């Protein structure tokens, strides 16, 4: 069927998760958004410093941070190491097509990739393939071995790889409408 585009209806789980995520945003007030924005910029600051920056006292600030963590708005804190400095200079993407979009096949593929330490991101996509995966490798031979593993994985019918030449922009987090001193920025 050359030229045809297959539409895969989102599963109930996907629709439910999307709804859950959109409801969270409405529950956040300006102070919550400022807390998230500040921690996104510097996740190592003390609670006292965070409270000072967002304009509230330390105890309610800590309660808000814990609530944001419990609700999954803040999912964690981590260092951002330089992959090249640690011996992982190659970044590449793989556009992957599967032979089926059944939930069992999709889940099996996702679980398999979750076991690979070289897989840094895995996104189910619409249009042009089923998954877009970001991987890192130590060298060209390692990249080739990973590509071969992907090609031979169960249910995989197509793998197209794209190697990064240069990363011109890499952002963590999300853009937030931060309210400071009563003004919108």
N, C-alpha and C positions, 0 to 999 in steps of 0.2 A: 504494500500500500504506500507507494511513494507519494510524498507530499501530504499525507494525512497526519493529523495530530490527535493523539489519544488523550482523552480527558479522564483523569482519575478523581473520583469524588473523594473529598476529605473524609476520613473516618470519624466516627462519633468521638473517639478519644481526642483527635486533633481539634475538632470544633470545640469540645469541652475545654481543652487546655487553652485555646485561644481566647475563649470567653473568660476563663479564670484570670488570665493575664490582663485583659482589658478592664476588668472590674477593679483590680488592684490600684490602678492609676487614679481612679476616682476617690479612693480612700486616703490618698496622700495629701496632706496640707502643705503649705509653703515651708514650714519648718522641716517636715520630713524630706521634702525635695532638696532643701539646703543641706541637710545632713548627708543625703546620698551624694550630692554633688561634691561636698567637701571630702568625704571618704573616698570617692572615686579619684580625686586628685591626689590624696595622701592618706592611704589606709593605715598608716603607722602612727598617726597622731594620737595623743592621749585623749581620753574622754573630756578632760578639763579643757584642753585646747579646742576640741570640737565644739563643746558647749559655748565657749567664748566666741568662736567664729559664727555660730548660728544665732547667738543672742539669747540663750536660755541657760539656766543653771545646770550643773553637772548631773544630779540625780534624774531629772526628767529626760535629759539628753540620753543617758544610758538606757533608761526604760524604752525610749523611742528606738534606739539602735537595736536593742534586743527584739523589740516587736518587728522591726523591719527585717531582721534576720529570720525570726520565726515564721514570718509570712512569705519568705523567699524573695523579697525585694532585693535584699543584700544576700548574695549567695556565697560569699567567701572573701578572703583576703589572701593575696599571694604576691610573691616577687615576680618581676618580669625579667628573666635572665636573657642575656644575649646568646642566641643559639649558635652563632658563628664562633664566639669566644669559647663555647663549650664543645666545639667539634662537630656541629651540625650546620654546615654552611649552605646546604641545598634545601630550598623550599620549593615544593611543586604541588600542583593541584591535579586531581584526577576527576574527570567527568565520567560517571559510571552509569551504564544501562543494565537493567536486570531483565530477566525473562518473564517476570510476573510482578504485579503490584499487589498481590495478596498480602494481607497484614502479616501472616506467618513468614513469608519470604522477606519482607522488609525488616521485620524484627530480627530474623536470623542474621541478615546481612549486617545490621547495626550492631548486634551483639558480637559478631565476629570482629568487626573493625574496632570495637571498644577494647579488645584485647591487644591491639597493636600499639605499642608505645610511640611509634613514629606518626601515628594518626593524631593530629592536633585539633582538627575540626571535622565534623561530618554533618552535612546538611542535606535533607531530602528536598529536592527542588521540583519545580514545575517547568516543563519546556526544555527540550534538548537532552534530557537524560533523567535519571532517577535520583542520583546523589552527586553532590560536589564535595570532594574530600580534600583537605589540606594536610600534606605530609611533610616531614623533614627527613633528610638523609645525610649520612656522613660523607658520601662521595658518589660519583656517577655509578659505580658498580652497585652500591647499596640502593640507589634510586632504581636501577634496572631490576634488581632482585625484588623490590617492593612492587614495581609495576607488574612483574611476572606473577607474583603472589596474588595481586588483585585480579589479573586476567584469569587465573586458574581457580578463583574462589567460586563457591557454589552459587548458581543462578546468574552469574555475571556473563553478559553477552557482548558488552562493549566497554572498552576503557580508552579514554583519550587523555593524555597527560600534557600538562602545560608547566614548563619550568619558569620560575621567577628569575628575572635577570637583576632587577633592582626593586626594592620596596621603597616607594617614595612617601608613603603615608601609612601609618599603622596606629589605630586608636583602640583603646580599650573603653569599655563602658558605653554609655549612651548620652546624647545631647539632652540636657535638662533645662527647662525654663526656670532659672534660678531667681528667686526673689531676695533681694538684699536691701536692707534699710528702707523697706516699703516701696521699692521700685522694681519694675520688671526689667530683666536684662535679656 
